[in-house]
Amino acid sequence: MSTPDLSISHPNAPIIEVDLEHAAPHGYTSNKDAYLKRLKRIEGQVRGIARMVEDDKYCIDILTQIAAATKALHAVSLGLVEEHIGHCVVGAASEPNPETRAEQIDAKVKEATDAIGRLLR
């Protein structure tokens, strides 16, 4: 049985590049359901905050709920950073080629550092 040709020959068709480095299962995959559950809970909190504004609730009560949603998002963020370090950085450290290993570790640590920097802004 031959493999079908999936190429697109239309001259205006977009070129889609796949980043194979990021296509592998991610470190958070084993906890994906828990992350989704937490994010759905946060989504509900944010909808509740919007209702509070629509209902002209007291500003301090709204700010309290925003702080709670922000704290919940930070908890998810920290979990993802931990997963990145435990999976991606450690995975880079297991690269057999020493030159490639050093480059990959540096790249993964920089990704984590940049992500932490964005969280702190």
Secondary structure, DSSP 8 states (H G I E B T S, - for coil): ----------TT-------GGGTS--TTGGGHHHHHHHHHHHHHHHHHHHHHHHTT--HHHHHHHHHHHHHHHHHHHHHHHHHIIIIIIHHHHT-SSHHHHHHHHHHHHHHHHHHHHHHH-
